[in-house]
């Protein structure tokens, strides 16, 4: 291993010795239906795409749905908006960690 490779290895090893917590998603305030999105909604933007949670605020009982994710379209429905946000955050963190783990030597 040359000096350059060794420095890179040390940097990478230090990252895994002190793992960085993935950033929390920053959610928009709940928004009313508009011309672009027909349902009540919140959005979290990431460098990889956005999360969109929608629900029918005019209905007494509605399941908020994750209609858009950075990795594709509809994901699933949840009992509450808070639960949908929490699951998006957990899935986002899991996918980031899995992606970073591919670089472990």
N, C-alpha and C positions, 0 to 999 in steps of 0.2 A: 504494500500500500504506500503510495507516495504521500508527501506532505499535504497536498491539496485534498486528496481523498480522505486522509486522516482527519483534517479539519472538518470536512463535511460530515464524517461519521460522528465526530464528537458533538457537533451541533445537533444532529438528528438524535443521538442518544440522550442529550440533555433535554430535548423536547419531550421524550417519553419518560424520562426520570421525573419530570415535573409537568404532567399533562395539563393542557390548557382546557378550561371549560368552554364548550361551544357557546357562542353568543346567544342570548335570549332573543326570541322574536319580538319585534316591536309592532304591536297591533294598533291599527287605526281606531278611532272612536267609532262606535256603532253608527252606521249610516242608514238613512231611509232609502227605499227604492228610488232609482233615477233612470235616466235614459240609457245608461250603460249596463246597469245591474238591476234586474226587475224585483229583487227581494231585499229585505233588510240584510246588512252585511258588515263584516270587518275584513280587513286585509293586512297581511304581514308580507313585506317585500324582503327578499333575500338576494344575494348575488347570483343565485341559480334560478330564480323565478319567484312567483308569489304564492302565498296561501290565501284562499278565498273561502270564507265561511259564510253561508247564507241561511236565512230562515224567513218564514212568513210571519212577520210581526203582527199581522192583523188576525191571525188565527189563534185561538186559545191554546191549543196543543199542537206544537210543530217540532219536529226534530231538526236541529241545526245540522247542516250537511257541509262537509269539506268538498266544495265543488271544483277547486283547482289546487294543485300542488306543484312545487318546482319540478317534480318528476312525471307529471302527467295530469290527467283530468280528475274526475270524481274519485274520491277515496272512500268515504263512508259517512253515515249519519250518526249523531250522538244525542244524548239526552239533553244536554245544555250547551250553551255557547262556551262557557268556562271549560267544560269537559273536552269539547272539540279543540279549543286552543291548547289545552294541556297535552292532548294526544299529538297534535301537530308539533309542539315543541319537543316532545319525547322522540318522535319519529325523525325529526330534523337532526337532533343531537345524535341519535343512533346512526343515521346515514353518514353524518360527518365523521364520526369516530371510525366507522367501517372503512370509509374512504381513506382516512389518514393511516389506518392500520396496514393498508396495502404497502406502505412505504417502509415498514419496519424491516430491518435487515436481518 
